[in-house]
Amino acid sequence: MEKSIILQSKGVENELIKPAMLKGVSRENPPAFLQKNIVEGTWFPDETLPSLHILVGKPLAESLQLSPGSSVMIISTAKGTSGKLIQAGDNIVDLLSSMELELATVSGIYETGLNEGFDDYMVIADLEAMQRFFNAEKALLSGYEVMVNDIERLNATATESVDALGYPFYGYTVFERYANLFEWLKLQRNITPLLIITITVVAVFNIISTLLVLIIEKTKEIGMLSALGLVPGKISGIFLTQAFLIALVGILVGNMLALGFSVFELHFHLITLPQKNYFIKHVPIQIELFDYLMVSCIVGLLTLVFAFIPARVAAALKPGTALLS
């Protein structure tokens, strides 16, 4: 059950007002992600209370200067079941005549990290208590939420749910409701391959330049090996082995550092983001071992391919020229 409301609280200097969406959830089976993200206060009490208890997002609580135990006025309309605050065709007299005022108590404050459209807008209440206070006669629901285990069947599940419920129900997925957030995530995902390719190319060229410097420093030694009868293929193999060892050490150290920083950030959230621009507070990290393996193999392969150039340069040095340099 969802209902558009206006919250009014008594601030330090004056009255504070913010629009919000009141959403009813089951007290016995709360969403796990919501319950674990309560940063202040507690979940709804088990017993029936004379006042409505609500959970408020941290940005909204800061705007209204609320804390656990604070009282806040909920302004809504009694008519209609769509959850809208103002219906089409309403005039000011209809609006005022159907106005409902309800005093609520802040039970807790949550912070999911999704600022825009959720933490700064969504107010959570116990579904039964919300029906009792706002819709005691009919106890209607404005909609159902269906949780899926297989994200690939999300669209099919939405269609099947609507078909089962029939008219006047219609369905939409979380991707459609929060389209701006998922479009932003898609943009970040599209940039990631380009970023990885750029870093890989820079790393490969650094290895090539290191080998070229090594050839310049070891020119006399290369000439001595050639004079002693070492064939060019063996000299190329030496430098290819050097390139492989440099790449192997770099890959191992890089993977250890990347994994360590990822796990550290995953638990302590040291890197913060401006929520007005990025919608979320912390950098989201998902550790995929396949990605580590794929990038490591590509870097190692490219290193051996491009290291062939300095290896051929070393093999092509003439003994006389190299010894006299």
N, C-alpha and C positions, 0 to 999 in steps of 0.2 A: 504494500500500500504506500503510495506516495502522495504528498500534498504540498502544494506551493504555499509558503507562509512568509510572514515578515517577523523578524525577531527584534524586540526592543528591550534594551537593558539600561540600567541607570549607571552611567559612567561617573568618573571623578568630578567632571566639570558640568556635563550636560547629558541629555538622553542620547543614546546611540541606537541607530536603526540599520538593519541589514536584511536584504532578501535572502531566502534560503529554501531548500527543499527538505521536507520532513519525510523520512523513509522508515517504514516499519519492518522490523526483522524479528525472527523467532528468538525468544529469550532462551529457550531450551537448546536450540541448535544454532548458535551464532556463527557467522562467517569467521573462519579461523584467522584469516589475514587481518580482520578488523579487531578481533579480540586481543591478538598479540601486539597490536600497534597502539594500545592505550598507554599514553605516556603519563597521564595524571588521573587520579581518581580510580574508579572501578567500573566493572560491568554492571548491568541493571540488577537491583536487589531481587531476590526470589519472591518475597512477599508482595502482596498487592498494597500499593500506597495511595494516599489521597491525592497526590499530585503526580503529574506526568514527569518521568525521569528521562533525560535525553543525553546523548553523546554528541559533542561538538568538535569539529576539526580545529586544530591548533591555530591556523591563521584566522579563522572566523572568531574563535575565542579571544584572540588578541585584539581583533578589531572591536569587539563588544566588551572587552575588559572583563571576561568571565573566567571563573576558576571552579573546581569541583565544590559543589554546595551552593553556588550562586543561583539566584532566581532570575528568570528571564520571561518576558511576556511574549506569547505566541499569538499573532494576529492572522486569522484565516477567514474563509467564507464557509458557511454551512451548506449552501446549495451546490448541487452538481457532484458527480462522482469521478470526474476526470482528473481531479487533483489540481486543476488550474485555479489561480487566485481570482482571475477575472474571466468571465465567460463572454463569448461573442454576443453583442446586443445589450449588455448590461449598461445601465446608466448609474449615475452617482447615488440615486435613491435606492436602487436595487442592491448596490454594493454595500451601502451603509446598513440597510435593513437585514442583510444576511451576514453581517460581520460577527465573528466569534473571537472572544478573547480567552486565552487559557494561560494560566501561570504554570511554568515548568521549572524543574530543578535540574541543574547540570550534575549528572552522575559521574561523568568522566570526560576527558579530552583525548582525542586520538590524533595520530599523525602517520599517515600512510606514505608521505613523500609526494603524492600526487596533489599538487596544490590547486591548480586551476580546474574548477568544475567539480572538485570533490572535497578536499579538506577545507576549502574556503566557502563551500556552498551546501554540502550535504550534512543534515542533522539526523541522527539515528535515534529511533525510539523502539520500545517493545511493541510488537504488532498488536497484541491483545489490549495493552493499555491504550494504544493509539486509537483502536476501534472503539474502546469504551469511552474515551473522552471526546472523539470527534464524530463518531458514527454509531452511537449506541443502539439506535433502533434497528438498523438494517445490517450493520457489521459487514459492509461490502468491502471487496478488495478491488484496487485499481489495476492490478496486474499480477503476474507470476514471474518469478525468476527461476530459470532452469540452469543448474550447474552441470557441465559436461566433463567427462574424463578424457575423451578423445577430441582434441581441438580441431582435427581434420574434419570431423562430422558436425561442426558447429552450425553451419548453414542448414544442413539437412535436419538437424535436431530442432532448429528454430521453426522450419517449415512444418515438421511433423507435430510440434507442439501446438501451432496455430490451427492446423487441421483438426487436431483432437479437441480443442476448446471450441472451435467454431466462431461464428459471428457473435458479437462485434469485436472479438479479439484480433489483434494484429501483432506481428513479431518483429523484433530487430535484434541484432547481435551486438556484443560489446564493441566490436570493431566499427559498427555504424554509429553507436551512441557516442563513442569517444574517438571519432575519426581523426580529429586534429592531432591527438596524442600519437596514434598509430602511424599517421603520415610522417610525423617527426621522427619516430623510430625507424621507419622505412628509409628516410633520408640519411640517417646516421649509418644504417646498414649498407647503403649504396656507396658511401664514402669509404668504408672500412677496407674493401679490397684495394682501392687506389692508394690508400695510406700504407698498407702492408707492402704493395709492390714498390712504392717509392723508397721505403726503408730498406727493403731487400736489395734494390739496385745500388743504393748508397753503400750498403755493407759490402757488396760484391766488389765495387770499385775500390773501396778501401783495402780489401785484400789484394787486389791486383796491384795497386800502388805500393803496398808493403812488399810484395814480391819483386817489383821492379827496383825498389830501393835496395833490397837484399842482393839482387843481381849486380847492381852497380858497386856495392860494397865488397862483393865476393868475386869480382871480375878476374883477379889474378888466380884465385883458387880454382875457378872454372877452367881457366886456360891451362893450369897445371894438370888438372884431371884429364883434359883433352890430350895434352902432350903425353901423358902416361898411357894413353890408349883407350880411355873410357869413351864409348860410342855416344853420339848425340842423344839417342833414345834413352840411355841410362841417365844422362844429365837432365833431360826433360822429366823423367820419372822422379828424380830427387826433388825438383821444384813442385811437381804436382803433389808429392807426398807432403811437402811443407805446406802447400795450400790446403790440403785436406786436414792436416793437424790444426792449422790456424782456425779453419772453419769449424772443426769439431769442438775445439775448446770454446770458441765464441758461441756456438749453438748451445752447449751444455750450460755455460755460465749465464747466457741470455735467458734460457728457459727457466733456470733456477731463480734468477732475479724477477722475471716476469710472473712466475707462479707465486713467489713469495710476496711481491707487492700486491698481486690480485687477491690473495687470501687475506692479507692485512687490510686492504681497502674493503673487502667484503664484510669483515667483522667490525672494523672501527670507523669506516666512512670518513676518512680524512679529507677527501676531495669533495668539496661542495659545489653546487651549481646554483646560479640565480634562478629561482623558481618562476619568475615572471617570463623568462625567455625559454627555459627548458622544461617547464611543467613539473619537474621532479627535483628533489633536493640533493640527492647523492648520485654519483656515477654508478649506473647499473653494470654489474659484472657477472658474466656467466662463463665458468671455466669449462672448456671443452678440450679434452685430451687429444681428440682427433685434429683439432686446429693446430695444436702445438706440434704434432707429428707431421702434419702436412707442410707447415711453414718450414720446419727443420729440414725435411727432405728436399724441398724446393731450393732452399738456401745452399745446402750441401751440393746439389746437382749443378746449380748455376755457378758456384765457386769453382768446381772442377772444370766446367766448360770454359769459363772466362780465364781461368788460370793457365789454360793451354797457351795463351798468347805470350805471357812472360816466360813460360817454360821453353817455348820455341825460340825466343830471343836468346835465352841462355845457351841453348843447344847450338845456335848458329854462330856463336862467338868463335873466332879463329884463335888457335893457341898462341901464335906469334903476337897477334894484336892484343890479346888479353894479357899476356905476360909483360908486354911493354907499356901497358896503360898505367 
